[in-house]
C-alpha cells in the first residue's frame, strides 16, 4: 500500500516535470522561430 502510494506520487511528479519541460521547450522554440522571422524581416 505504501509502496503503491510512493509509486503513484513518483509517477505524478514525473508527469508534471515532463509537461513542464515540454512547455518550456515549446515556448523556447516558438520564441526562437518568432525572433528568427523578425530578424529576417528586418534585414
N, C-alpha and C positions, 0 to 999 in steps of 0.2 A: 504494500500500500504506500509506504513512504517512498520507496524507490520509484513507484509509478508517478507519485506527485513530483518528485525531483525531475524525472524524465520529462514530464509534461511541462514543467517550468523551463527546463533547458530548451525544449522544442519551441516554446513560445518566445523565449529570448532570442534564439537563433533566427526565428522567422522575422521578428521585429528588427533585428540587426540587418538581416538580408534586405528587407524592404527599405530600411534607412539608406543602406549602401546603394541600392538600386536607384532610389530617389536622388541621391547626391550625384551619382554618375550621370543620370539622365539630365539633371539640372546643369551640370558642367558641360555636357555635350551640347545641350541647347544653347547655352551661353557662348560656347566656342563657335558654334555654327553662326549664331547671330553676329558675333564680333567679326567673324571672317567675312560674312556677307556685307556688313557695314564697311569693313576695310576695303573690300574690292569695289564697293560702290563709291567710296570717297576718292579712291586713287584712279 
